[in-house]
Amino acid sequence: MIVLLSFAGFAQKYAYINSEYILSNMSEYKEAQAELNRVAVLWQKEIEAKFASIDSMYRKYQVEAVTMPEQMKKNREDAIIAQEKAAKDLQKKRFGQDGDLFKKREELVKPIQDRVISTVNDYAREKGYAFVFDTAGEMTIIYADPKWDINNAILQKLGISVNNELDD
């Protein structure tokens, strides 16, 4: 009897979520993603316009280079190279690691993700879960019993209703 009771004391409750599922059911997340996409498209068009301008400069240079003095050729080549460098720098500034798109994502999406994590933490403490796993992304779970799925319960705590039965 003592052995059985000691094993019962070590029993831990586990649950899992799919953060992608939770986020995809949040209208504020969808709005943030739409804003990110809108900004990314704008910035991409800006960069494409710069490269189109550089391409036009280069084609014009190729036509006129035959009749240009060497110094003028050198100046035009330098101008084209400078424009190309500026366009590449802008591309890196917008889309590079820690670039403007990354910062915009941090500004728009991170507060939503933080709210979900906070809600999961509160729910886990409330229900006595030792661990809550996220099945989205890198983690591989071969089997998960649906009775430990707390996605809809988290959505409910976030004030979002879903058409499925809610978890306990």
C-alpha positions in Angstrom: 0.0 0.0 0.0 2.8 2.4 0.9 4.6 1.6 -2.4 1.4 2.3 -4.4 0.9 5.6 -2.6 4.5 6.7 -3.2 4.1 6.1 -6.9 0.9 8.0 -7.0 2.7 11.0 -5.5 5.1 11.0 -8.5 2.3 10.9 -11.1 2.4 14.1 -13.1 -0.2 15.5 -15.5 0.8 16.4 -19.0 -1.0 18.3 -21.7 -0.3 19.7 -25.1 -1.2 22.6 -27.3 -0.7 23.4 -31.0 0.3 27.1 -30.9 -0.4 27.4 -34.6 -4.0 26.2 -34.1 -4.5 28.7 -31.2 -3.0 31.6 -33.1 -4.9 30.8 -36.3 -8.2 31.1 -34.3 -7.3 34.6 -33.0 -8.5 37.5 -35.1 -5.9 39.8 -33.7 -3.2 37.4 -34.9 -4.7 37.2 -38.4 -4.8 41.0 -38.5 -1.2 41.2 -37.4 -0.2 38.7 -40.1 -2.1 40.6 -42.7 -0.4 43.8 -41.7 3.0 42.1 -41.9 2.2 40.8 -45.4 1.1 44.2 -46.5 4.3 45.8 -45.3 6.4 43.1 -46.8 4.8 43.5 -50.2 5.3 47.3 -50.0 9.0 46.9 -49.1 9.5 44.3 -51.8 8.0 46.6 -54.4 10.3 49.4 -53.2 13.3 47.1 -53.6 12.2 45.8 -57.0 11.7 49.4 -58.2 15.3 50.2 -57.2 16.7 47.2 -59.0 14.6 48.0 -62.1 16.0 51.5 -62.1 19.6 50.1 -61.8 18.8 47.7 -64.7 17.6 50.6 -66.8 20.8 52.7 -65.9 22.9 49.7 -66.9 21.2 49.2 -70.2 21.4 52.9 -71.0 25.1 52.8 -70.1 25.8 49.8 -72.4 24.2 51.7 -75.3 26.1 54.9 -74.6 29.4 53.4 -73.5 30.7 53.0 -77.0 30.9 56.8 -77.5 31.9 57.8 -74.0 35.3 58.9 -72.8 37.0 56.6 -70.3 36.5 58.9 -67.3 32.8 59.3 -68.0 32.5 55.4 -68.3 34.2 55.0 -65.0 31.9 57.6 -63.4 28.8 55.9 -64.7 30.0 52.4 -63.7 30.7 53.8 -60.2 27.2 55.3 -60.0 25.6 52.0 -61.1 27.7 50.1 -58.5 26.8 52.6 -55.8 23.1 52.3 -56.7 23.3 48.5 -56.6 25.0 48.5 -53.3 22.3 50.9 -51.9 19.6 48.6 -53.2 21.2 45.5 -51.6 21.7 47.4 -48.3 18.0 48.4 -48.3 17.0 44.8 -49.0 19.2 43.7 -46.1 17.8 46.4 -43.9 14.2 45.4 -44.7 14.4 41.6 -44.8 17.7 40.7 -43.3 18.3 39.1 -39.9 17.1 41.7 -37.3 15.8 43.8 -40.2 12.7 45.9 -40.3 10.4 43.0 -41.1 11.7 41.1 -38.0 11.2 44.2 -35.9 7.7 44.7 -37.2 6.9 41.1 -36.5 8.2 41.6 -32.9 6.0 44.7 -32.6 2.8 43.1 -33.9 3.0 39.4 -33.2 5.1 39.0 -30.0 2.6 40.6 -27.7 -0.1 38.1 -29.0 2.3 35.2 -28.5 3.2 36.4 -25.0 -0.5 36.6 -24.1 -1.0 33.0 -25.3 2.0 31.8 -23.3 0.9 33.6 -20.2 -2.6 32.1 -20.6 -1.1 28.6 -21.1 1.0 29.1 -18.0 -1.9 30.2 -15.9 -4.1 27.4 -17.1 -1.4 24.8 -16.5 -0.9 26.0 -12.9 -4.7 26.1 -12.4 -5.1 22.5 -13.6 -2.0 21.2 -12.0 -0.1 20.2 -15.2 3.6 19.4 -14.8 4.3 19.9 -18.5 2.5 21.4 -21.5 4.0 20.6 -24.8 3.6 22.5 -28.0 3.1 20.2 -31.0 3.6 23.0 -33.6 7.0 23.5 -35.1 10.1 21.4 -34.3 8.8 19.2 -31.5 7.8 15.7 -32.8 5.2 13.8 -30.9 4.3 10.5 -32.4 1.1 10.0 -30.5 -0.9 12.4 -28.3 -4.1 11.3 -26.5 -6.8 13.9 -27.3 -7.8 13.9 -23.7 -4.6 16.0 -23.0 -5.3 18.5 -25.8 -6.0 21.8 -24.1 -6.1 24.0 -27.2 -9.8 24.9 -26.9 -9.5 25.5 -23.2 -6.7 28.0 -23.9 -8.8 29.7 -26.6 -11.7 29.9 -24.2 -9.5 31.5 -21.5 -8.4 34.0 -24.2 -12.1 34.8 -24.8 -12.3 33.1 -28.2 -15.1 30.7 -28.9 -14.7 27.7 -31.1 -17.2 25.3 -32.4 -15.6 22.2 -30.8 -16.2 20.8 -27.4 -14.0 22.6 -24.8 -11.4 20.8 -22.7 -11.6 20.7 -19.0 
